[in-house]
Amino acid sequence: YSVLDCGLISLALDPDFANNKLVYVGLCTSQEDSEIRRYTLNLDEMSDSGDSEALILAVSEADAPKPWHNVGSLGFDPDGTLWALFGDKKIDENGQDAATPLSSLVRLVPDRTGGGGYEPAADNPFARDDTASPLVFATGLRSPWKGIRDDDGRYWFGDVGANGVEEINAVS
C-alpha cells in the first residue's frame, strides 16, 4: 500500500544482527494501519527472506481520514528493547489518549524466536497502569518521523507541525 505517506517508512537491524540476521521494518499498510514487521535476512537466497515475515505490532485508527501520521523511526536501546515513533493518524484526540500507541514513543521487546508479537518494556511508565497502553513511553505526539536515541538514553525526534510550526523533542 503506497498511497500518499504510506509504504515502507523505516528499518532497524537487530542489535545481534551479525548472528541472527533479524531486520525490523515500520510500514503503513492502509489508510488506517501501521505495523512493525520482522524478517530474517537470508544472504544466500535473498528472495527467501520474505517467507520469514512475522508481525511484531499493528496499530490502527478506524477513523483515519488520510494515510498520514504513521509509524516513524525505529531503533534499539542497548538492552535490545525496540523503540518506535507513531503518529496520530490525523486524529488529534489520540495525542491525549495514553490508552493507544498512536501519538506515542513506544518501547517493546520483540519476539525473536520465529513467532511474532512482543512484550511491553517493563520500565515503561504505563507498564502497570490498566488505563493506558503498557507500550507507551511518551505520548502527545502528532507526526514524529525521524528520531534517534543518544548515548545518554534520550530520544530525539522531529515532530511535524501543522501549517507553520515544527518541533524537536527530547524525551528521557
Residue pairs with C-beta under 8 A, 6 or more apart in sequence:
1 7
1 28
1 29
1 30
1 67
3 31
3 67
4 66
4 67
4 68
5 28
5 67
5 68
5 69
5 70
6 27
6 28
6 29
6 30
6 31
6 67
6 70
7 27
7 28
8 25
8 26
8 27
9 26
9 27
9 28
9 70
9 71
9 72
9 145
10 25
10 26
10 27
10 71
10 72
10 73
10 74
10 84
11 23
11 24
11 25
11 26
11 74
12 23
12 24
12 74
12 75
12 76
12 82
13 22
13 23
13 24
14 20
14 21
14 22
14 23
14 24
14 76
14 80
14 112
15 76
15 78
15 80
16 22
16 80
17 23
20 40
20 112
21 40
21 41
21 42
21 43
22 38
22 39
22 40
22 41
22 112
23 38
23 39
23 40
23 41
23 49
24 36
24 37
24 38
24 39
24 56
24 74
24 82
24 110
25 36
25 37
25 38
25 39
25 74
26 34
26 35
26 36
26 70
26 71
26 72
26 73
26 74
26 84
27 34
27 35
27 37
27 71
28 34
28 67
28 70
28 71
29 35
29 58
30 67
31 64
31 66
31 67
32 60
32 61
32 62
32 64
32 67
32 89
33 58
33 59
33 60
34 58
34 59
34 60
34 70
34 71
34 86
34 89
35 55
35 56
35 57
35 58
35 59
35 71
36 55
36 56
36 57
36 71
36 74
36 82
36 84
36 110
37 53
37 54
37 55
37 56
38 52
38 53
38 54
38 56
38 110
38 111
38 112
38 116
39 49
39 50
39 52
39 53
39 54
40 49
40 52
41 49
42 48
42 49
42 52
54 111
54 114
54 115
54 116
55 116
55 117
56 82
56 108
56 110
56 111
56 116
56 117
56 118
57 84
57 101
57 106
57 108
57 118
57 135
59 71
59 86
59 100
59 101
59 102
61 88
61 89
61 90
61 91
61 94
61 102
63 91
64 89
64 90
64 91
65 90
66 90
68 87
68 89
68 90
68 143
69 87
69 88
69 89
69 90
69 142
69 143
69 160
70 86
70 87
70 89
71 84
71 85
71 86
71 87
72 84
72 85
72 86
72 87
72 143
72 144
72 145
72 146
72 147
72 157
73 84
73 85
73 144
73 145
73 146
73 147
73 148
73 157
74 82
74 83
74 84
74 85
75 82
75 83
75 84
75 147
75 148
75 149
76 82
76 83
76 149
77 83
77 107
77 149
77 153
80 109
81 107
81 108
81 109
81 121
82 107
82 108
82 109
82 110
82 118
83 105
83 106
83 107
83 137
83 149
83 155
84 105
84 106
84 108
85 104
85 105
85 106
85 141
85 144
85 145
85 147
85 157
86 101
86 102
86 103
86 104
86 105
86 106
86 141
86 144
87 102
87 103
87 141
87 142
87 143
87 144
87 145
88 94
88 95
88 102
88 103
88 141
88 142
88 143
89 102
91 102
94 100
94 102
94 103
95 103
95 139
95 140
95 141
95 142
96 139
96 140
97 103
97 139
98 104
98 126
98 129
98 131
98 132
98 133
98 136
98 139
99 131
99 132
99 133
100 133
101 133
101 135
101 136
103 139
103 140
103 141
103 142
104 133
104 135
104 136
104 137
104 138
104 139
104 141
105 136
105 137
105 138
105 139
105 141
105 144
105 147
105 155
105 157
105 171
106 133
106 135
106 136
106 137
107 120
107 121
107 124
107 135
107 137
108 118
108 119
108 120
108 121
108 135
109 118
109 119
109 120
109 121
110 117
110 118
111 117
111 118
111 119
118 135
120 127
120 133
120 134
120 135
121 127
121 135
121 137
124 134
124 135
124 136
124 137
125 136
125 137
126 132
126 133
126 134
126 135
126 136
127 134
128 134
137 155
137 171
138 155
138 171
141 159
141 169
142 159
142 160
142 161
142 162
143 159
143 160
144 157
144 158
144 159
144 160
144 169
145 157
145 158
145 160
146 157
146 158
147 155
147 156
147 157
147 158
148 155
148 156
148 157
149 155
149 156
150 156
152 172
153 172
154 170
154 171
154 172
155 169
155 170
155 171
155 172
156 168
156 169
156 170
157 168
157 169
158 166
158 167
158 168
158 169
159 166
159 167
159 168
159 169
160 166
161 167
